[in-house]
């Protein structure tokens, strides 16, 4: 009897956790690690530890291919101090160049792309916090590509990282 009760507990625990596991599997998270370059003039992609889908149409470092709905997290991996002893911190994400071969201008997003990311269609800005790590939500409701740029600031200076992103449109399924 005791073994059956023990087994029943494991079955009950598994049933309690299965919905959470299914949700986690249905909502993948992409991680893009960034660092401030040595001359403090740009953000650079840090492949060691980054975990995200590889783009079909671009092999550019940091290009993110999204399948399903999920978050994309950008994280600074080096604690670089600038000028007065302040720390660099990530300050925002902006989108643009939808379905174009080049970065073009920032913003001018379709209503679909703006809604997928909760972005302002005109400017391409996505509301984020500030800090060592920021995340954006991608509902991925249609297939399209665009460019994203992540900003970092320190002592009034701003630097960027700006590769491509591809949505495969599987978020609405």
MDAnalysis code that builds the backbone (N, CA, C; Angstrom):
import MDAnalysis as mda
import numpy as np

u = mda.Universe.empty(519, n_residues=173, atom_resindex=np.repeat(np.arange(173), 3), trajectory=True)
u.add_TopologyAttr("name", ["N", "CA", "C"] * 173)
u.add_TopologyAttr("resid", np.arange(1, 174))
u.add_TopologyAttr("resname", ["UNK", "UNK", "UNK", "UNK", "UNK", "UNK", "UNK", "UNK", "UNK", "UNK", "UNK", "UNK", "UNK", "UNK", "UNK", "UNK", "UNK", "UNK", "UNK", "UNK", "UNK", "UNK", "UNK", "UNK", "UNK", "UNK", "UNK", "UNK", "UNK", "UNK", "UNK", "UNK", "UNK", "UNK", "UNK", "UNK", "UNK", "UNK", "UNK", "UNK", "UNK", "UNK", "UNK", "UNK", "UNK", "UNK", "UNK", "UNK", "UNK", "UNK", "UNK", "UNK", "UNK", "UNK", "UNK", "UNK", "UNK", "UNK", "UNK", "UNK", "UNK", "UNK", "UNK", "UNK", "UNK", "UNK", "UNK", "UNK", "UNK", "UNK", "UNK", "UNK", "UNK", "UNK", "UNK", "UNK", "UNK", "UNK", "UNK", "UNK", "UNK", "UNK", "UNK", "UNK", "UNK", "UNK", "UNK", "UNK", "UNK", "UNK", "UNK", "UNK", "UNK", "UNK", "UNK", "UNK", "UNK", "UNK", "UNK", "UNK", "UNK", "UNK", "UNK", "UNK", "UNK", "UNK", "UNK", "UNK", "UNK", "UNK", "UNK", "UNK", "UNK", "UNK", "UNK", "UNK", "UNK", "UNK", "UNK", "UNK", "UNK", "UNK", "UNK", "UNK", "UNK", "UNK", "UNK", "UNK", "UNK", "UNK", "UNK", "UNK", "UNK", "UNK", "UNK", "UNK", "UNK", "UNK", "UNK", "UNK", "UNK", "UNK", "UNK", "UNK", "UNK", "UNK", "UNK", "UNK", "UNK", "UNK", "UNK", "UNK", "UNK", "UNK", "UNK", "UNK", "UNK", "UNK", "UNK", "UNK", "UNK", "UNK", "UNK", "UNK", "UNK", "UNK", "UNK", "UNK", "UNK", "UNK", "UNK", "UNK", "UNK"])
u.atoms.positions = np.array([
    [0.821, -1.190, 0.000],
    [0.000, 0.000, 0.000],
    [0.862, 1.250, 0.000],
    [1.928, 1.199, 0.734],
    [2.792, 2.370, 0.840],
    [3.399, 2.744, -0.523],
    [3.830, 1.725, -1.293],
    [4.406, 2.002, -2.603],
    [3.385, 2.632, -3.528],
    [2.152, 2.192, -3.464],
    [1.113, 2.748, -4.312],
    [0.857, 4.202, -3.936],
    [0.823, 4.503, -2.670],
    [0.622, 5.875, -2.211],
    [1.775, 6.752, -2.678],
    [2.998, 6.246, -2.569],
    [4.165, 7.000, -3.032],
    [4.083, 7.271, -4.520],
    [3.697, 6.266, -5.295],
    [3.558, 6.436, -6.740],
    [2.465, 7.431, -7.063],
    [1.380, 7.374, -6.314],
    [0.274, 8.307, -6.534],
    [0.729, 9.736, -6.308],
    [1.567, 9.929, -5.321],
    [2.079, 11.285, -5.057],
    [2.880, 11.795, -6.243],
    [3.720, 10.935, -6.823],
    [4.509, 11.356, -7.973],
    [3.620, 11.678, -9.161],
    [2.589, 10.883, -9.364],
    [1.654, 11.137, -10.460],
    [0.947, 12.468, -10.229],
    [0.487, 12.708, -8.996],
    [-0.177, 13.978, -8.691],
    [0.764, 15.161, -8.880],
    [2.007, 15.043, -8.440],
    [2.979, 16.115, -8.624],
    [3.233, 16.376, -10.105],
    [3.351, 15.307, -10.873],
    [3.571, 15.461, -12.311],
    [2.393, 16.171, -12.961],
    [1.169, 15.819, -12.570],
    [-0.009, 16.464, -13.129],
    [-0.067, 17.944, -12.764],
    [0.405, 18.282, -11.589],
    [0.431, 19.685, -11.182],
    [1.423, 20.503, -12.004],
    [2.562, 19.900, -12.365],
    [3.607, 20.638, -13.065],
    [3.485, 20.597, -14.584],
    [2.741, 19.642, -15.153],
    [2.642, 19.521, -16.600],
    [2.116, 20.783, -17.277],
    [1.059, 21.438, -16.770],
    [0.602, 22.647, -17.445],
    [1.682, 23.723, -17.498],
    [2.438, 23.875, -16.454],
    [3.525, 24.859, -16.438],
    [4.615, 24.513, -17.424],
    [4.946, 23.229, -17.531],
    [5.957, 22.806, -18.483],
    [5.483, 23.021, -19.913],
    [4.238, 22.732, -20.192],
    [3.691, 22.942, -21.533],
    [3.706, 24.416, -21.882],
    [3.347, 25.262, -20.925],
    [3.345, 26.696, -21.175],
    [4.764, 27.171, -21.448],
    [5.711, 26.695, -20.669],
    [7.097, 27.108, -20.856],
    [7.605, 26.660, -22.216],
    [7.216, 25.455, -22.648],
    [7.662, 24.976, -23.942],
    [7.003, 25.749, -25.070],
    [5.763, 26.214, -24.884],
    [5.052, 26.977, -25.909],
    [5.503, 28.422, -25.982],
    [6.292, 28.883, -25.016],
    [6.726, 30.261, -24.995],
    [8.246, 30.321, -24.815],
    [8.974, 30.084, -25.911],
    [10.420, 30.043, -25.791],
    [11.008, 31.404, -25.441],
    [12.169, 31.381, -24.849],
    [12.876, 32.606, -24.526],
    [14.186, 32.622, -25.302],
    [14.486, 33.756, -25.901],
    [15.728, 33.948, -26.629],
    [16.632, 34.861, -25.810],
    [17.893, 34.501, -25.694],
    [18.849, 35.275, -24.922],
    [19.962, 35.774, -25.842],
    [20.144, 37.101, -25.863],
    [21.207, 37.718, -26.632],
    [22.126, 38.430, -25.644],
    [23.357, 37.919, -25.540],
    [24.326, 38.519, -24.631],
    [25.137, 39.571, -25.383],
    [25.323, 40.714, -24.750],
    [26.037, 41.838, -25.347],
    [27.136, 42.311, -24.418],
    [28.147, 42.947, -24.994],
    [29.207, 43.554, -24.192],
    [29.571, 44.892, -24.817],
    [30.087, 45.779, -23.998],
    [30.583, 47.063, -24.477],
    [31.979, 46.812, -25.048],
    [32.234, 47.303, -26.282],
    [33.553, 47.055, -26.871],
    [34.635, 47.836, -26.122],
    [35.881, 47.500, -26.384],
    [37.000, 48.088, -25.639],
    [37.088, 49.600, -25.774],
    [36.716, 50.136, -26.940],
    [36.781, 51.585, -27.131],
    [35.505, 52.295, -26.675],
    [34.557, 51.520, -26.160],
    [33.274, 52.037, -25.664],
    [32.525, 52.838, -26.725],
    [32.558, 52.337, -27.979],
    [31.868, 53.006, -29.072],
    [30.698, 52.199, -29.621],
    [30.532, 50.961, -29.158],
    [29.447, 50.108, -29.657],
    [29.209, 48.947, -28.709],
    [28.021, 48.387, -28.826],
    [27.731, 47.116, -28.182],
    [28.119, 46.028, -29.165],
    [28.672, 44.929, -28.662],
    [29.056, 43.805, -29.494],
    [28.326, 42.557, -29.039],
    [28.110, 41.657, -29.984],
    [27.483, 40.370, -29.712],
    [28.463, 39.475, -28.978],
    [27.992, 38.788, -27.966],
    [28.805, 37.837, -27.216],
    [28.206, 36.448, -27.436],
    [28.792, 35.691, -28.352],
    [28.241, 34.381, -28.711],
    [28.296, 33.389, -27.559],
    [29.314, 33.495, -26.708],
    [29.473, 32.576, -25.586],
    [28.313, 32.748, -24.611],
    [27.371, 31.816, -24.620],
    [26.239, 31.854, -23.706],
    [24.952, 32.381, -24.314],
    [25.026, 33.051, -25.471],
    [23.799, 33.497, -26.133],
    [23.023, 32.265, -26.587],
    [21.720, 32.339, -26.525],
    [20.882, 31.196, -26.880],
    [19.638, 31.710, -27.586],
    [19.646, 31.631, -28.908],
    [18.500, 32.091, -29.683],
    [18.487, 31.396, -31.026],
    [17.345, 31.478, -31.710],
    [17.215, 30.857, -33.017],
    [18.112, 31.535, -34.044],
    [18.633, 30.754, -34.975],
    [19.493, 31.280, -36.037],
    [18.644, 31.716, -37.229],
    [18.949, 32.860, -37.782],
    [18.188, 33.393, -38.908],
    [18.412, 32.569, -40.167],
    [17.389, 32.474, -40.979],
    [17.463, 31.755, -42.244],
    [18.124, 32.636, -43.300],
    [17.764, 33.925, -43.326],
    [18.214, 34.826, -44.384],
    [19.438, 35.658, -44.028],
    [20.011, 35.448, -42.866],
    [21.169, 36.231, -42.463],
    [22.013, 35.425, -41.483],
    [23.316, 35.467, -41.678],
    [24.207, 34.802, -40.729],
    [24.873, 35.834, -39.815],
    [24.376, 37.056, -39.834],
    [24.938, 38.130, -39.022],
    [24.884, 37.770, -37.537],
    [25.982, 38.056, -36.830],
    [26.024, 37.800, -35.401],
    [24.900, 38.550, -34.697],
    [24.144, 37.832, -33.878],
    [23.063, 38.446, -33.121],
    [21.732, 38.432, -33.832],
    [21.687, 37.939, -35.074],
    [20.405, 37.829, -35.759],
    [19.560, 36.792, -35.018],
    [18.341, 37.149, -34.685],
    [17.466, 36.294, -33.879],
    [16.300, 35.820, -34.734],
    [16.090, 34.512, -34.811],
    [14.907, 33.947, -35.472],
    [13.977, 33.454, -34.387],
    [12.741, 33.946, -34.427],
    [11.766, 33.625, -33.391],
    [10.759, 32.624, -33.931],
    [10.519, 31.558, -33.187],
    [9.464, 30.587, -33.468],
    [8.530, 30.577, -32.271],
    [7.247, 30.640, -32.531],
    [6.271, 30.702, -31.450],
    [6.299, 32.060, -30.777],
    [5.539, 32.186, -29.728],
    [5.541, 33.416, -28.932],
    [6.600, 33.310, -27.861],
    [7.155, 34.429, -27.471],
    [8.127, 34.369, -26.389],
    [8.791, 35.695, -26.130],
    [9.720, 35.655, -25.216],
    [10.483, 36.832, -24.847],
    [11.851, 36.784, -25.510],
    [12.378, 37.957, -25.767],
    [13.764, 38.100, -26.204],
    [14.433, 38.935, -25.126],
    [15.466, 38.392, -24.523],
    [16.170, 39.081, -23.438],
    [17.550, 39.498, -23.917],
    [17.890, 40.741, -23.658],
    [19.204, 41.281, -23.954],
    [19.893, 41.522, -22.620],
    [21.136, 41.048, -22.500],
    [21.845, 41.154, -21.224],
    [23.288, 41.587, -21.457],
    [23.743, 42.556, -20.674],
    [25.148, 42.957, -20.689],
    [25.949, 41.951, -19.878],
    [27.067, 41.497, -20.432],
    [27.860, 40.492, -19.726],
    [29.129, 41.038, -19.104],
    [29.488, 42.272, -19.417],
    [30.677, 42.821, -18.767],
    [30.285, 44.063, -17.977],
    [30.832, 44.188, -16.816],
    [30.558, 45.352, -15.982],
    [31.594, 46.410, -16.302],
    [31.341, 47.158, -17.348],
    [32.298, 48.169, -17.784],
    [31.925, 49.513, -17.174],
    [32.898, 50.119, -16.545],
    [32.723, 51.434, -15.944],
    [33.174, 52.473, -16.966],
    [32.435, 53.583, -17.046],
    [32.841, 54.648, -17.957],
    [33.058, 55.945, -17.172],
    [33.754, 56.851, -17.815],
    [33.950, 58.210, -17.321],
    [34.009, 58.402, -15.822],
    [32.920, 58.874, -15.249],
    [32.884, 59.271, -13.841],
    [32.736, 58.102, -12.882],
    [32.856, 56.888, -13.382],
    [32.712, 55.724, -12.516],
    [31.329, 55.112, -12.593],
    [30.487, 55.629, -13.482],
    [29.154, 55.056, -13.691],
    [29.278, 53.761, -14.483],
    [28.226, 52.975, -14.452],
    [28.194, 51.707, -15.186],
    [27.344, 51.859, -16.448],
    [27.756, 51.177, -17.508],
    [26.912, 51.099, -18.708],
    [25.655, 50.328, -18.353],
    [24.515, 50.747, -18.907],
    [23.284, 49.989, -18.737],
    [22.472, 50.036, -20.018],
    [21.740, 48.954, -20.270],
    [20.860, 48.888, -21.432],
    [19.684, 49.811, -21.180],
    [19.277, 50.546, -22.230],
    [18.242, 51.557, -22.032],
    [17.055, 51.440, -22.971],
    [17.116, 50.612, -24.000],
    [15.958, 50.527, -24.876],
    [16.168, 49.643, -26.079],
    [15.045, 49.380, -26.767],
    [15.044, 48.605, -28.005],
    [14.163, 49.346, -28.996],
    [14.633, 49.418, -30.237],
    [13.903, 50.095, -31.303],
    [13.888, 49.188, -32.524],
    [12.797, 49.199, -33.281],
    [12.633, 48.355, -34.463],
    [12.507, 49.209, -35.715],
    [12.887, 48.642, -36.865],
    [12.722, 49.340, -38.142],
    [13.136, 48.462, -39.298],
    [13.097, 49.035, -40.504],
    [13.532, 48.318, -41.697],
    [12.747, 47.050, -41.957],
    [11.450, 47.082, -41.701],
    [10.626, 45.878, -41.850],
    [10.658, 45.366, -43.288],
    [10.971, 44.071, -43.441],
    [11.048, 43.380, -44.731],
    [11.953, 44.085, -45.733],
    [13.020, 44.698, -45.255],
    [13.959, 45.373, -46.156],
    [15.333, 44.727, -46.036],
    [16.129, 44.880, -47.077],
    [17.469, 44.310, -47.084],
    [18.459, 45.096, -46.241],
    [18.108, 46.329, -45.897],
    [19.003, 47.161, -45.104],
    [18.279, 47.750, -43.916],
    [19.039, 48.360, -43.050],
    [18.461, 48.896, -41.822],
    [17.501, 50.041, -42.098],
    [17.805, 50.856, -43.083],
    [16.901, 51.948, -43.430],
    [16.622, 52.836, -42.234],
    [15.386, 53.254, -42.128],
    [15.013, 54.133, -41.015],
    [14.394, 53.312, -39.893],
    [14.406, 53.867, -38.720],
    [13.816, 53.201, -37.566],
    [12.357, 53.602, -37.484],
    [11.520, 52.658, -37.105],
    [10.088, 52.918, -37.030],
    [9.403, 52.562, -38.331],
    [8.301, 53.250, -38.609],
    [7.475, 52.988, -39.787],
    [7.085, 51.514, -39.866],
    [6.631, 50.963, -38.733],
    [6.258, 49.554, -38.652],
    [4.831, 49.335, -39.110],
    [4.567, 48.152, -39.657],
    [3.187, 47.766, -39.943],
    [2.453, 47.615, -38.609],
    [1.145, 47.647, -38.669],
    [0.357, 47.459, -37.449],
    [0.611, 46.079, -36.847],
    [0.847, 45.075, -37.703],
    [1.128, 43.718, -37.214],
    [2.418, 43.683, -36.406],
    [3.494, 44.238, -36.971],
    [4.785, 44.227, -36.267],
    [4.708, 45.045, -34.981],
    [4.059, 46.209, -35.043],
    [3.934, 47.046, -33.842],
    [3.183, 46.296, -32.750],
    [2.107, 45.615, -33.122],
    [1.323, 44.864, -32.138],
    [2.094, 43.670, -31.597],
    [2.839, 42.972, -32.460],
    [3.606, 41.811, -32.010],
    [4.577, 42.165, -30.884],
    [5.152, 43.361, -30.946],
    [6.174, 43.756, -29.978],
    [5.699, 44.800, -28.965],
    [4.469, 45.280, -29.087],
    [4.011, 46.362, -28.214],
    [4.790, 47.636, -28.475],
    [5.183, 47.835, -29.736],
    [6.025, 48.978, -30.117],
    [5.176, 50.125, -30.654],
    [5.717, 51.311, -30.616],
    [5.121, 52.469, -31.274],
    [5.383, 52.305, -32.774],
    [4.322, 52.268, -33.596],
    [4.472, 52.019, -35.033],
    [5.298, 53.107, -35.719],
    [5.171, 54.337, -35.290],
    [5.885, 55.445, -35.926],
    [7.374, 55.462, -35.625],
    [7.727, 55.341, -34.359],
    [9.138, 55.441, -33.957],
    [9.831, 54.083, -33.874],
    [9.070, 53.022, -33.698],
    [9.643, 51.685, -33.510],
    [10.110, 51.421, -32.093],
    [9.912, 52.374, -31.190],
    [10.351, 52.208, -29.799],
    [9.487, 51.193, -29.060],
    [10.147, 50.335, -28.287],
    [9.468, 49.370, -27.427],
    [9.704, 49.803, -25.986],
    [8.643, 49.952, -25.210],
    [8.845, 50.327, -23.804],
    [9.614, 49.236, -23.050],
    [10.715, 49.618, -22.447],
    [11.515, 48.700, -21.631],
    [11.970, 49.456, -20.394],
    [12.493, 48.737, -19.486],
    [13.139, 49.371, -18.345],
    [14.592, 49.652, -18.693],
    [15.371, 49.928, -17.688],
    [16.811, 50.142, -17.843],
    [17.522, 49.151, -16.949],
    [18.731, 48.814, -17.313],
    [19.504, 47.949, -16.428],
    [20.463, 47.052, -17.166],
    [20.946, 46.056, -16.465],
    [21.887, 45.097, -17.009],
    [21.196, 44.106, -17.954],
    [19.878, 43.983, -17.819],
    [19.106, 43.049, -18.623],
    [17.739, 43.653, -18.920],
    [17.305, 43.583, -20.184],
    [15.965, 44.029, -20.555],
    [15.343, 42.977, -21.463],
    [14.037, 42.835, -21.392],
    [13.324, 41.847, -22.201],
    [12.206, 42.512, -22.979],
    [11.933, 41.952, -24.153],
    [10.790, 42.377, -24.943],
    [9.951, 41.150, -25.256],
    [8.689, 41.347, -25.476],
    [7.750, 40.274, -25.808],
    [7.537, 40.249, -27.305],
    [7.511, 39.079, -27.929],
    [7.241, 38.938, -29.359],
    [6.110, 37.931, -29.535],
    [4.950, 38.415, -30.007],
    [3.815, 37.523, -30.252],
    [3.934, 36.771, -31.573],
    [4.802, 37.234, -32.495],
    [5.153, 36.484, -33.694],
    [3.921, 35.997, -34.463],
    [2.999, 36.913, -34.763],
    [1.736, 36.528, -35.391],
    [1.816, 36.393, -36.904],
    [2.895, 36.877, -37.522],
    [3.046, 36.799, -38.979],
    [4.534, 36.651, -39.299],
    [4.806, 36.186, -40.523],
    [6.205, 36.034, -40.959],
    [6.689, 37.347, -41.567],
    [7.781, 37.884, -41.034],
    [8.420, 39.083, -41.575],
    [9.785, 39.223, -40.924],
    [10.617, 40.062, -41.511],
    [11.913, 40.359, -40.906],
    [11.965, 41.848, -40.620],
    [12.794, 42.195, -39.681],
    [13.026, 43.595, -39.359],
    [14.368, 43.711, -38.682],
    [14.771, 44.918, -38.415],
    [16.023, 45.181, -37.713],
    [15.683, 45.651, -36.318],
    [16.511, 45.282, -35.379],
    [16.336, 45.798, -34.024],
    [17.629, 46.457, -33.598],
    [17.519, 47.451, -32.734],
    [18.733, 48.014, -32.144],
    [18.514, 48.206, -30.657],
    [19.523, 47.782, -29.932],
    [19.526, 47.872, -28.480],
    [20.476, 49.006, -28.111],
    [20.017, 49.880, -27.231],
    [20.874, 50.991, -26.814],
    [21.400, 50.763, -25.406],
    [22.602, 51.312, -25.177],
    [23.198, 51.340, -23.840],
    [23.701, 52.754, -23.601],
    [23.609, 53.199, -22.359],
    [24.036, 54.554, -22.012],
    [24.938, 54.539, -20.794],
    [25.823, 55.541, -20.780],
    [26.663, 55.783, -19.620],
    [27.176, 57.219, -19.712],
    [27.014, 57.960, -18.666],
    [27.486, 59.357, -18.609],
    [27.017, 60.182, -19.808],
    [25.771, 59.995, -20.227],
    [25.207, 60.775, -21.328],
    [25.599, 60.308, -22.719],
    [26.408, 59.268, -22.832],
    [26.774, 58.713, -24.141],
    [25.887, 57.522, -24.437],
    [25.538, 57.352, -25.715],
    [24.711, 56.226, -26.143],
    [25.444, 55.432, -27.207],
    [25.440, 54.112, -27.077],
    [26.004, 53.211, -28.077],
    [24.931, 52.188, -28.446],
    [25.110, 51.490, -29.602],
    [24.074, 50.628, -30.155],
    [24.607, 49.274, -30.601],
    [23.684, 48.343, -30.711],
    [23.888, 47.049, -31.364],
    [22.659, 46.849, -32.241],
    [22.838, 46.568, -33.559],
    [21.668, 46.598, -34.441],
    [21.636, 45.547, -35.552],
    [21.457, 44.273, -35.210],
    [21.305, 43.228, -36.234],
    [19.831, 43.019, -36.638],
    [19.597, 41.979, -37.402],
    [18.271, 41.660, -37.927],
    [17.535, 40.689, -36.999],
    [16.205, 40.659, -37.158],
    [15.350, 39.704, -36.450],
    [14.372, 39.129, -37.482],
    [14.088, 37.828, -37.374],
    [13.121, 37.177, -38.250],
    [12.027, 36.518, -37.431],
    [10.784, 36.838, -37.750],
    [9.635, 36.141, -37.174],
    [9.161, 35.120, -38.186],
    [8.849, 33.909, -37.743],
    [8.374, 32.902, -38.691],
    [6.850, 32.814, -38.726],
    [6.158, 33.601, -37.896],
    [4.700, 33.650, -37.928],
    [3.997, 32.549, -37.185],
    [4.719, 31.769, -36.368],
    [4.098, 30.632, -35.691],
    [3.554, 30.986, -34.306],
    [3.565, 32.230, -33.934],
    [3.072, 32.602, -32.594],
    [1.564, 32.534, -32.471],
    [0.855, 32.677, -33.577],
    [-0.602, 32.678, -33.526],
    [-1.218, 31.305, -33.639],
    [-0.394, 30.288, -33.746],
    [-0.931, 28.921, -33.933],
    [-1.128, 28.228, -32.637],
])
